[in-house]
Amino acid sequence: MDKRRFPVSVLGMFAAGMMAFAPGDAVAAKAKGKELKISKEGQACLGCHESQSPSFVKDWKESRHARQGIDCYTCHRAEPGDVDAKKHYGYTIAVLVTPKDCGKCHASEVKEMTGSHHAKAGDILDSLDNYLGEVVGGPEAATVGCVQCHGSKVKVLANGSLDPITWPNTGIGRINPDGSRGSCSACHTRHSFSVAQARQPEACGKCHLGPDHPQMEIYNESKHGILYAAKKDQLNLDKRSWVVGKDYTAAPTCATCHMGASAGQPSTHDVGTRLSWTLRPPISKKQENADQKRAAMKDVCSSCHSAPFVEGQYKQFDDLVSLYDTKFAKPATAIMTELAARGLIKQVEFDKKLDWTYFELWHHEGRRARHGAAMSGPDYAWWHGIYDVSKNFYTEFLPEVKEIAGPAFYDELVRKYLDTDERHEWYTKGMSKEQLEKIKKYYQERYGEKLQ
């Protein structure tokens, strides 16, 4: 650390602390009038950081960690041979606190998280999404965008400092220098590491929002989100025991459904353990052990809803997923595959409008529809979802296919992938006179309008 950043008085205070305390002994610090038993190494850290970084020291002092004697040095201590170790005023520390460090106390939580899809979020670095960000967009955009949620591969410079291109980063799938994956502070923001903060939907909303995965917006629209906004102060968010139906009933948060304890199961840090579908790819896929995972989620749902209600919700959700997959996603994907096989489009490069149209069809609009149905967000299931899927499939995707394929090959594709499904007949063959008259009569009776 550059000494020029510290005023003489602060360096003097730090030096005094170093001379006064021998490593390993405990000293007292005060927070809210109570003495905190922390190590002398930790007290030496406070000697500088209470002046230089007062906010995070205050957060730490008010944390459960502080009350348990977990101080700066407990978490930042490093061995000389550690890949990210650096000398810091007589101590060997690591700036980055990784799941491997947290796992010394929170072993089960780290094990669950490491096995979760969250920990794999950094795999975007080798995916098509990263190609779009790094090449089509630009690495500078990927640095402040993509990897801030998915996680960067944090690099250590020769002097032990962290490469500023890869740090700061609290992406949930961060690839750490010690080989561990993930970032506990993605949800438990440092330095309070509050369980109450991590249980709130806003903690998830840093990443789960926007055009391609608007879970935060869908949650806010849903009855769940409406109840949360009205009754947040009744959720006992800071309680050690947090069992839905027992410790709180006012509303569910993201953590309730995906991670929280119920009467039938404990809490988990594997956010995918209750998800029976994966809705990320162009065509939806059932998860491994889907029935078991669905039963786990139904158990949570049943804390607040009757069995027929839960079954009905899943029926409607599954039907929407099937509609999206069979009517739009599978035909579109098959058509793109045939175009690529004939060399009419490239598999990766976004050099044609059709590439972008298809990408947004599944990556933006299709995800919104599926997530909207999953989380009871009607506006996202329809207007931001299947409406956009339908509009762009018929008015953009298919016309662009025709332009690239040519009339003869296009007709072949239509016969193969659309004519086999009667749900496309309105577009491929037109509606019959009787069907049009029926619709016209309906609107006249409902709205009293004379339609031409």
VENVEN-V103003 format. One record per residue. N is the residue number from 1. PHI is phi in whole degrees, -180 to 180 (NA if undefined). Layout:
[[N:PHI] [N:PHI]]
//
This chain:
[[1:NA] [2:-73] [3:-64] [4:-65] [5:-78] [6:-107] [7:-66] [8:-57] [9:-63] [10:-70] [11:-63] [12:-65] [13:-62] [14:-63] [15:-62] [16:-62] [17:-63] [18:-66] [19:-76] [20:-78] [21:-120] [22:-97] [23:-55] [24:103] [25:-81] [26:-104] [27:-130] [28:-107] [29:-125] [30:-116] [31:-146] [32:56] [33:79] [34:-108] [35:-80] [36:-109] [37:-85] [38:-130] [39:-70] [40:-67] [41:-63] [42:-65] [43:-64] [44:-64] [45:-60] [46:-63] [47:-54] [48:-94] [49:-75] [50:-66] [51:-92] [52:-81] [53:-136] [54:-62] [55:-67] [56:-75] [57:-67] [58:-64] [59:-58] [60:-63] [61:-60] [62:-92] [63:-90] [64:-66] [65:-55] [66:-61] [67:-65] [68:-95] [69:81] [70:-89] [71:-115] [72:-54] [73:-70] [74:-55] [75:-92] [76:-94] [77:-61] [78:-138] [79:-91] [80:-55] [81:-85] [82:-66] [83:-62] [84:-108] [85:-75] [86:-148] [87:-78] [88:-147] [89:51] [90:91] [91:-115] [92:-105] [93:-131] [94:-124] [95:-64] [96:-86] [97:-99] [98:-107] [99:-56] [100:-62] [101:-70] [102:-63] [103:-66] [104:-63] [105:-111] [106:-112] [107:-64] [108:-69] [109:-64] [110:-68] [111:-61] [112:-65] [113:-65] [114:-64] [115:-87] [116:-93] [117:-67] [118:-55] [119:-67] [120:-93] [121:-61] [122:-70] [123:-65] [124:-56] [125:-62] [126:-117] [127:-113] [128:-60] [129:-59] [130:-69] [131:-59] [132:-63] [133:-74] [134:-76] [135:-97] [136:-70] [137:-83] [138:149] [139:-60] [140:-64] [141:-70] [142:-63] [143:-64] [144:-94] [145:-114] [146:-50] [147:-77] [148:-72] [149:-103] [150:-77] [151:109] [152:-98] [153:-93] [154:-72] [155:-109] [156:-104] [157:-79] [158:-60] [159:-86] [160:91] [161:-77] [162:-91] [163:-61] [164:-65] [165:-73] [166:-110] [167:-145] [168:-75] [169:-162] [170:-121] [171:-58] [172:-63] [173:-109] [174:-53] [175:-100] [176:-90] [177:-59] [178:-85] [179:92] [180:-77] [181:-120] [182:110] [183:-148] [184:-62] [185:-75] [186:-61] [187:-110] [188:-98] [189:-57] [190:-71] [191:-113] [192:-86] [193:49] [194:-75] [195:-70] [196:-65] [197:-65] [198:-69] [199:-81] [200:-87] [201:-61] [202:-60] [203:-63] [204:-79] [205:-68] [206:-59] [207:-114] [208:-90] [209:-159] [210:103] [211:-67] [212:-108] [213:-154] [214:-86] [215:-59] [216:-65] [217:-66] [218:-65] [219:-59] [220:-61] [221:-75] [222:-74] [223:-62] [224:-59] [225:-68] [226:-63] [227:-66] [228:-61] [229:-62] [230:-81] [231:-129] [232:-54] [233:-74] [234:-105] [235:-92] [236:52] [237:-64] [238:-96] [239:-75] [240:-65] [241:-87] [242:-143] [243:-103] [244:-64] [245:90] [246:-118] [247:-92] [248:-163] [249:-140] [250:-65] [251:-171] [252:-96] [253:-109] [254:-55] [255:-64] [256:-56] [257:-78] [258:-96] [259:-139] [260:-74] [261:-80] [262:-127] [263:-64] [264:-101] [265:-159] [266:-80] [267:-72] [268:-147] [269:-103] [270:-97] [271:-71] [272:-99] [273:-70] [274:-119] [275:-103] [276:-89] [277:-112] [278:-109] [279:-104] [280:-75] [281:-77] [282:-56] [283:-117] [284:-62] [285:-132] [286:-75] [287:-73] [288:-63] [289:58] [290:-60] [291:-64] [292:-65] [293:-69] [294:-66] [295:-61] [296:-65] [297:-70] [298:-61] [299:-60] [300:-68] [301:-55] [302:-70] [303:-66] [304:-124] [305:-125] [306:-74] [307:-60] [308:-62] [309:-64] [310:-64] [311:-63] [312:-64] [313:-62] [314:-68] [315:-61] [316:-65] [317:-63] [318:-60] [319:-64] [320:-67] [321:-61] [322:-64] [323:-58] [324:-59] [325:-63] [326:-81] [327:-84] [328:-121] [329:-67] [330:-66] [331:-60] [332:-63] [333:-66] [334:-64] [335:-64] [336:-61] [337:-64] [338:-68] [339:-63] [340:-67] [341:-63] [342:-90] [343:76] [344:-83] [345:-137] [346:-96] [347:-72] [348:-118] [349:-69] [350:-89] [351:-101] [352:-130] [353:-58] [354:-59] [355:-59] [356:-69] [357:-62] [358:-65] [359:-58] [360:-71] [361:-59] [362:-99] [363:-76] [364:-106] [365:-69] [366:-65] [367:-66] [368:-59] [369:-61] [370:-67] [371:-67] [372:-60] [373:-68] [374:-65] [375:-111] [376:61] [377:-114] [378:-61] [379:-65] [380:-81] [381:-66] [382:-105] [383:-64] [384:-89] [385:-118] [386:-63] [387:-58] [388:-66] [389:-58] [390:-62] [391:-58] [392:-78] [393:-66] [394:-84] [395:-102] [396:-123] [397:-61] [398:-65] [399:-60] [400:-70] [401:-61] [402:-62] [403:-64] [404:-79] [405:-78] [406:87] [407:-57] [408:-67] [409:-67] [410:-61] [411:-61] [412:-64] [413:-65] [414:-64] [415:-61] [416:-78] [417:-116] [418:-113] [419:-67] [420:-80] [421:-127] [422:-64] [423:-69] [424:-97] [425:-62] [426:-58] [427:-91] [428:-81] [429:-117] [430:84] [431:-89] [432:-70] [433:-59] [434:-65] [435:-64] [436:-65] [437:-65] [438:-63] [439:-66] [440:-60] [441:-63] [442:-60] [443:-66] [444:-65] [445:-73] [446:-77] [447:-111] [448:67] [449:-102] [450:-96] [451:-93] [452:-80]]
//
